[in-house]
Amino acid sequence: MPDPDLRQAYLDRMGEALGLPDAERLAAIEEIDSHVQLAADEMVDRGTPRDAAVRQVLERLGAPDRLARDITAAHRGPLDLLTAAGVAVRVTAATGFKAFVLAWTAIVLLAIAFGLAVAGLRRLLGSEFLQNDWSPVLDGLLPAVVGGLVAYAVGRSLVTPIAIAAHRSRSVVRWPVLAVGVAVAAIIGLTGVEAQWSAPTALAMASLPIWFALGVLRPAALPSIEVPARGIAALVIGILVVVPLALIGVGGQVSSFSSEGEPFDPNVAYAAVGRFVDLENPPLEIVESSASAGPSDGPGPILIERSGTFVGGTAGGWTDLRLEVWRGPADELNGDALDPTATEPLVTAPMIVSGSRVHGSVELLPEPRRSFYYLAVTGVEADGERVQLAWPGVEWWQWRGTALQFFEALAR
């Protein structure tokens, strides 16, 4: 290799390994380059060919990576690690915010384009085209996609500035950054975001450590997008102001709920729970407690209470009164309020009888992707048959929690 190529290749490799700010890095490269040329000139004056002289000088300097580590170490100060920690926090916050804004901007633009396309196709194909509620899917999918992109962007942005601030090589810094970042990403992915998860979207959210590791180890795997600060500010304004107005213009959400249903025999539809003693004039009048679950959401547990009064004044011949909670339909209420596959209640609790009044409460751990629960008050007749003594009831509760809570719920 000719002299200039050999010398330049050595300097380039050393420069890449230097953990120094740009000004200090360029000064170190210039100093080494000057030393190499002066030493080579002296050897040339003594009769050594220039290519051989340069090669000998570089061999005496040693491997460029090792020389870079020595030069970097000479610049270290007692507060370098503290400075590096501050740089890590600053870079993470700045990069994470930019990636968050860019990811949500792309998603919102795609959503608007999809909404406009669907609206146009409905005019051509009819109002029944794609009349689905996509919120259970999108509620978990969107934060998972955004979280993955943010984790990748942060991962690939950290190594170089931390190495420079700590005056250490990138190879030395990379593994501690990877270990700490993967742990933080795992905590955020499992416990940092609440949504209506499905198994695929919860797994996608839990994969944040993989995306962070990919950013650290393969920073060129995805293209980099550079947007100036003014551009980020404009995108934020667009997301907060312009986009909601556009969505209002496109139209509201379409629900798949239908109030129409086929006629059915309640004693057949709810046979798994027990026949109704008298559906039109039930012997027990139930009043929902203000402490019952009501329309709300969360991972639970939830408390459901019911109180009532016997119309005849006494419990009559019924015994073993209890409050039962059964699975409701997996989708929206449309006909039966009971899951047709249910064969036994999720939970039960005894109804306490005091004269003509009864009261019962039960604690329930709600199931993911299940919003409705059928409530029944049952008792055992003299012949041993369990029957329903009151009007049927329904509780609505939307499961919502972190990915970790979702996995725990699936394991129950």
C-alpha positions as CSV (number, residue, x, y, z in Angstrom):
1,M,0.0,0.0,0.0
2,P,1.5,3.4,-1.0
3,D,2.5,5.8,1.8
4,P,-0.5,8.2,1.7
5,D,-3.0,5.3,1.6
6,L,-1.4,3.4,4.5
7,R,-1.0,6.5,6.7
8,Q,-4.6,7.7,6.0
9,A,-6.1,4.2,6.7
10,Y,-4.3,4.1,10.0
11,L,-5.5,7.6,10.9
12,D,-9.0,6.9,9.9
13,R,-9.3,3.8,12.0
14,M,-7.7,5.6,15.0
15,G,-10.1,8.5,14.6
16,E,-13.1,6.2,14.6
17,A,-12.0,4.6,17.8
18,L,-11.2,7.9,19.6
19,G,-13.8,8.7,22.3
20,L,-13.2,12.5,22.1
21,P,-15.2,15.6,21.1
22,D,-14.7,16.6,17.5
23,A,-12.2,19.4,18.2
24,E,-10.1,17.2,20.5
25,R,-10.3,14.2,18.1
26,L,-9.2,16.3,15.1
27,A,-6.3,17.8,17.1
28,A,-5.2,14.3,18.2
29,I,-5.3,13.0,14.6
30,E,-3.3,16.0,13.4
31,E,-0.7,15.4,16.1
32,I,-0.2,11.7,15.3
33,D,-0.1,12.5,11.6
34,S,2.6,15.1,12.1
35,H,4.6,12.7,14.2
36,V,4.3,10.0,11.6
37,Q,5.5,12.3,8.8
38,L,8.4,13.8,10.8
39,A,9.6,10.4,11.9
40,A,9.3,9.0,8.3
41,D,11.2,12.1,6.9
42,E,14.1,11.4,9.2
43,M,14.3,7.7,8.1
44,V,14.1,8.8,4.4
45,D,17.0,11.1,5.0
46,R,19.0,8.1,6.2
47,G,18.2,6.2,3.0
48,T,15.0,4.2,3.9
49,P,12.3,4.2,1.2
50,R,9.3,6.3,2.2
51,D,6.7,3.5,2.1
52,A,8.9,1.3,4.3
53,A,9.6,4.3,6.6
54,V,5.9,5.0,7.1
55,R,5.2,1.4,7.7
56,Q,7.9,1.1,10.4
57,V,6.7,4.3,12.1
58,L,3.1,3.0,12.2
59,E,4.3,-0.4,13.5
60,R,6.1,1.3,16.4
61,L,2.9,3.2,17.3
62,G,1.1,0.0,17.6
63,A,-2.5,-0.9,16.6
64,P,-4.7,2.1,15.9
65,D,-7.4,1.0,18.3
66,R,-5.0,0.6,21.2
67,L,-3.4,4.0,20.4
68,A,-6.9,5.5,20.4
69,R,-7.6,4.0,23.8
70,D,-4.4,5.4,25.2
71,I,-5.0,8.9,23.8
72,T,-8.6,8.8,25.1
73,A,-7.5,7.7,28.5
74,A,-5.1,10.6,28.7
75,H,-8.0,13.0,28.4
76,R,-10.1,11.5,31.2
77,G,-11.1,13.6,34.2
78,P,-12.6,12.6,37.6
79,L,-16.1,13.8,36.6
80,D,-16.3,12.1,33.2
81,L,-18.7,9.4,34.3
82,L,-21.0,11.9,35.9
83,T,-20.9,14.0,32.7
84,A,-21.6,10.9,30.6
85,A,-24.7,10.1,32.8
86,G,-26.0,13.6,32.2
87,V,-25.4,13.3,28.5
88,A,-27.2,9.9,28.5
89,V,-30.3,11.5,30.1
90,R,-30.2,14.5,27.7
91,V,-29.8,12.5,24.6
92,T,-32.5,10.0,25.6
93,A,-35.0,12.8,26.3
94,A,-34.3,14.7,23.1
95,T,-34.1,11.7,20.8
96,G,-37.1,9.9,22.4
97,F,-39.3,13.0,22.1
98,K,-38.3,13.5,18.4
99,A,-38.9,9.9,17.6
100,F,-42.2,9.9,19.5
101,V,-43.5,12.9,17.6
102,L,-42.3,11.6,14.2
103,A,-43.8,8.1,14.8
104,W,-47.2,9.5,15.9
105,T,-47.2,11.9,13.0
106,A,-46.7,9.1,10.5
107,I,-49.4,7.0,12.2
108,V,-51.9,9.9,12.2
109,L,-51.3,10.6,8.6
110,L,-51.9,7.0,7.7
111,A,-55.0,6.9,9.8
112,I,-56.4,10.0,8.0
113,A,-55.6,8.5,4.6
114,F,-57.2,5.2,5.6
115,G,-60.3,7.0,6.9
116,L,-60.7,9.1,3.8
117,A,-60.3,6.0,1.6
118,V,-62.9,4.1,3.6
119,A,-65.3,7.0,3.5
120,G,-64.9,7.2,-0.3
121,L,-65.4,3.4,-0.7
122,R,-68.5,3.5,1.4
123,R,-70.1,6.0,-1.0
124,L,-69.4,3.6,-3.8
125,L,-70.1,0.2,-2.1
126,G,-72.6,1.2,0.6
127,S,-72.5,2.1,4.3
128,E,-71.9,-1.5,5.5
129,F,-68.4,-1.5,4.1
130,L,-65.8,-2.0,6.9
131,Q,-68.3,-1.1,9.7
132,N,-66.0,-2.4,12.4
133,D,-64.8,-1.0,15.7
134,W,-61.0,-1.1,15.4
135,S,-60.3,0.4,18.8
136,P,-59.5,-2.9,20.7
137,V,-56.8,-3.6,18.1
138,L,-55.4,-0.2,17.7
139,D,-55.4,0.7,21.4
140,G,-52.5,-1.7,22.0
141,L,-50.9,-1.8,18.5
142,L,-50.2,1.9,18.2
143,P,-48.3,2.4,21.4
144,A,-46.4,-0.8,20.7
145,V,-45.3,0.4,17.3
146,V,-44.4,3.9,18.6
147,G,-42.6,2.4,21.6
148,G,-40.5,0.1,19.3
149,L,-39.5,3.0,17.1
150,V,-38.6,5.2,20.0
151,A,-36.5,2.4,21.7
152,Y,-34.6,1.8,18.5
153,A,-33.9,5.5,17.9
154,V,-32.7,6.0,21.5
155,G,-30.5,2.9,21.3
156,R,-28.6,4.0,18.3
157,S,-28.2,7.6,19.5
158,L,-26.5,6.9,22.8
159,V,-23.2,5.1,22.3
160,T,-21.2,7.8,20.5
161,P,-22.1,10.8,22.8
162,I,-21.7,8.8,25.9
163,A,-18.3,7.5,24.7
164,I,-17.1,11.1,24.0
165,A,-18.4,12.4,27.3
166,A,-16.8,9.5,29.3
167,H,-13.5,9.7,27.2
168,R,-13.8,6.0,26.5
169,S,-14.0,4.0,23.3
170,R,-17.3,3.0,21.8
171,S,-16.6,-0.7,22.2
172,V,-16.1,-0.1,25.9
173,V,-19.3,2.0,26.3
174,R,-21.5,-0.2,24.1
175,W,-22.1,-3.0,26.5
176,P,-22.9,-1.0,29.7
177,V,-25.3,1.1,27.6
178,L,-26.9,-2.1,26.2
179,A,-27.3,-3.7,29.7
180,V,-28.8,-0.6,31.3
181,G,-31.0,0.3,28.3
182,V,-32.4,-3.2,27.9
183,A,-33.4,-3.2,31.6
184,V,-35.1,0.2,31.4
185,A,-36.8,-0.7,28.1
186,A,-38.1,-3.9,29.6
187,I,-39.6,-2.0,32.6
188,I,-41.2,0.5,30.4
189,G,-42.5,-2.1,27.9
190,L,-44.1,-4.2,30.7
191,T,-45.3,-1.6,33.1
192,G,-45.2,1.8,31.5
193,V,-48.2,1.8,29.2
194,E,-51.8,0.9,29.8
195,A,-54.0,-0.3,26.9
196,Q,-56.6,-2.9,25.8
197,W,-54.0,-5.5,24.9
198,S,-54.3,-8.6,22.8
199,A,-51.6,-11.3,22.9
200,P,-49.8,-10.0,19.8
201,T,-49.9,-6.3,20.8
202,A,-48.8,-7.1,24.4
203,L,-45.9,-9.2,23.0
204,A,-45.0,-6.3,20.7
205,M,-44.9,-3.9,23.6
206,A,-42.8,-6.3,25.6
207,S,-40.3,-6.4,22.7
208,L,-39.0,-2.9,23.4
209,P,-35.7,-4.3,24.8
210,I,-35.1,-6.0,21.5
211,W,-35.6,-2.8,19.5
212,F,-33.3,-0.9,21.9
213,A,-30.6,-3.6,21.5
214,L,-31.0,-3.5,17.7
215,G,-30.5,0.3,17.8
216,V,-27.3,-0.2,19.9
217,L,-25.8,-3.1,17.9
218,R,-27.2,-2.3,14.4
219,P,-27.6,1.5,14.2
220,A,-27.9,1.5,10.4
221,A,-30.6,-1.1,10.2
222,L,-33.3,1.6,9.8
223,P,-32.9,4.9,8.0
224,S,-32.3,8.0,10.0
225,I,-34.7,11.0,9.7
226,E,-33.3,14.4,10.6
227,V,-35.9,17.0,11.4
228,P,-35.0,20.5,12.7
229,A,-36.4,21.8,16.0
230,R,-38.9,24.1,14.1
231,G,-40.1,21.1,12.2
232,I,-40.7,19.1,15.4
233,A,-42.6,22.1,16.8
234,A,-44.8,22.3,13.7
235,L,-45.6,18.5,13.9
236,V,-46.6,18.8,17.6
237,I,-48.9,21.7,16.7
238,G,-50.3,19.6,13.9
239,I,-51.0,16.6,16.1
240,L,-52.6,18.7,18.9
241,V,-54.7,21.1,16.7
242,V,-54.9,20.3,13.0
243,V,-55.4,16.5,13.2
244,P,-58.4,16.5,15.6
245,L,-60.1,19.0,13.4
246,A,-59.4,16.8,10.4
247,L,-60.7,13.7,12.1
248,I,-63.9,15.6,13.1
249,G,-64.3,16.5,9.4
250,V,-63.8,12.9,8.3
251,G,-66.5,11.6,10.5
252,G,-67.2,9.9,13.8
253,Q,-66.5,6.4,14.8
254,V,-68.9,3.7,13.6
255,S,-70.0,1.1,16.1
256,S,-71.0,-2.4,15.3
257,F,-73.8,-2.4,17.9
258,S,-77.2,-3.3,16.7
259,S,-80.4,-3.1,18.8
260,E,-82.1,-5.7,16.6
261,G,-82.1,-9.3,17.9
262,E,-83.9,-12.5,17.2
263,P,-86.7,-13.5,19.6
264,F,-85.6,-16.0,22.2
265,D,-86.8,-18.0,25.2
266,P,-84.9,-16.7,28.3
267,N,-85.2,-20.0,30.0
268,V,-83.5,-21.6,27.1
269,A,-80.9,-18.9,26.6
270,Y,-79.9,-18.8,30.3
271,A,-80.5,-22.5,31.1
272,A,-76.9,-22.8,32.3
273,V,-77.6,-20.4,35.1
274,G,-81.1,-21.9,35.9
275,R,-84.6,-21.2,34.9
276,F,-86.4,-18.0,35.9
277,V,-89.0,-18.6,38.6
278,D,-91.1,-15.7,37.2
279,L,-89.5,-13.4,34.7
280,E,-92.4,-11.0,34.5
281,N,-93.0,-10.8,38.3
282,P,-89.8,-11.9,40.0
283,P,-90.1,-12.6,43.7
284,L,-86.9,-10.6,44.5
285,E,-86.5,-7.0,43.5
286,I,-82.8,-6.1,43.2
287,V,-81.4,-2.6,43.5
288,E,-77.9,-1.9,42.1
289,S,-75.5,-0.6,44.8
290,S,-73.7,2.7,44.1
291,A,-70.5,0.8,45.0
292,S,-70.9,-1.6,42.1
293,A,-68.5,-1.6,39.2
294,G,-70.5,0.5,36.8
295,P,-69.1,1.8,33.5
296,S,-65.4,2.0,34.1
297,D,-62.1,0.3,33.2
298,G,-58.9,-1.0,34.6
299,P,-57.1,-4.3,35.4
300,G,-59.2,-4.9,38.6
301,P,-60.1,-6.4,40.9
302,I,-63.6,-4.9,41.0
303,L,-66.3,-5.1,43.6
304,I,-69.9,-5.9,42.6
305,E,-72.7,-5.5,45.1
306,R,-76.4,-6.2,44.9
307,S,-79.2,-5.6,47.5
308,G,-82.9,-6.4,47.2
309,T,-86.2,-7.1,48.9
310,F,-88.5,-10.1,48.6
311,V,-91.9,-9.1,47.3
312,G,-93.8,-11.5,49.5
313,G,-91.9,-10.3,52.6
314,T,-89.9,-13.5,53.2
315,A,-87.5,-15.7,51.5
316,G,-90.1,-18.3,51.1
317,G,-88.9,-21.9,50.4
318,W,-85.7,-20.9,48.7
319,T,-82.4,-21.7,50.3
320,D,-78.7,-21.2,49.6
321,L,-79.2,-17.8,48.0
322,R,-76.1,-16.5,46.1
323,L,-74.9,-13.8,43.8
324,E,-73.3,-15.2,40.6
325,V,-71.2,-13.6,38.0
326,W,-71.1,-15.2,34.6
327,R,-69.1,-14.4,31.5
328,G,-71.0,-12.1,29.1
329,P,-70.6,-12.1,25.3
330,A,-67.1,-11.5,24.0
331,D,-68.3,-8.7,21.8
332,E,-71.0,-6.0,22.3
333,L,-74.4,-6.9,23.8
334,N,-76.7,-7.9,21.0
335,G,-79.3,-10.4,22.2
336,D,-78.3,-12.7,25.0
337,A,-76.2,-11.2,27.8
338,L,-74.6,-14.6,28.6
339,D,-71.7,-16.2,26.8
340,P,-73.3,-19.2,25.1
341,T,-70.2,-21.3,25.9
342,A,-70.3,-20.6,29.7
343,T,-71.1,-23.6,31.8
344,E,-70.4,-22.3,35.3
345,P,-70.1,-18.9,37.0
346,L,-66.8,-17.0,37.2
347,V,-67.3,-16.2,40.9
348,T,-70.1,-16.6,43.4
349,A,-70.9,-15.1,46.9
350,P,-73.7,-15.9,49.4
351,M,-76.6,-13.5,49.6
352,I,-77.1,-12.5,53.3
353,V,-80.8,-12.7,54.2
354,S,-82.2,-10.4,56.9
355,G,-85.9,-10.6,57.1
356,S,-87.2,-9.6,53.7
357,R,-84.0,-7.9,52.6
358,V,-80.9,-9.6,51.0
359,H,-77.5,-8.3,50.3
360,G,-74.4,-9.8,48.6
361,S,-71.1,-8.6,47.2
362,V,-68.4,-10.3,45.2
363,E,-64.9,-9.4,44.0
364,L,-64.0,-10.1,40.4
365,L,-60.8,-10.1,38.5
366,P,-62.0,-9.0,35.0
367,E,-60.8,-10.9,31.9
368,P,-59.0,-9.2,29.0
369,R,-61.1,-8.7,25.9
370,R,-64.3,-9.2,27.9
371,S,-66.5,-6.2,28.6
372,F,-69.8,-7.6,29.9
373,Y,-70.6,-9.8,32.8
374,Y,-74.0,-11.4,33.5
375,L,-75.2,-11.2,37.1
376,A,-77.8,-13.5,38.6
377,V,-79.3,-14.0,42.0
378,T,-80.2,-17.7,42.4
379,G,-81.6,-19.9,45.1
380,V,-82.4,-23.6,45.6
381,E,-86.0,-24.8,45.6
382,A,-87.4,-27.5,47.8
383,D,-86.8,-30.1,45.1
384,G,-83.1,-29.2,44.9
385,E,-83.2,-27.2,41.6
386,R,-81.3,-23.9,41.4
387,V,-83.4,-21.1,39.9
388,Q,-83.1,-17.4,39.2
389,L,-85.1,-15.2,41.6
390,A,-84.6,-11.8,40.1
391,W,-84.4,-9.8,36.9
392,P,-81.0,-10.5,35.2
393,G,-78.3,-7.9,35.5
394,V,-75.3,-6.9,33.4
395,E,-72.1,-5.2,34.5
396,W,-69.9,-3.4,32.0
397,W,-66.1,-3.3,32.7
398,Q,-63.4,-2.6,30.1
399,W,-60.2,-4.4,31.0
400,R,-57.3,-2.1,30.6
401,G,-53.8,-2.4,32.1
402,T,-50.1,-2.8,31.4
403,A,-48.6,-5.6,29.3
404,L,-47.4,-7.3,32.5
405,Q,-50.9,-7.2,34.0
406,F,-52.2,-8.6,30.7
407,F,-49.9,-11.6,30.9
408,E,-50.8,-12.1,34.5
409,A,-54.5,-12.1,33.6
410,L,-54.0,-14.6,30.9
411,A,-52.1,-16.9,33.3
412,R,-55.1,-16.9,35.7
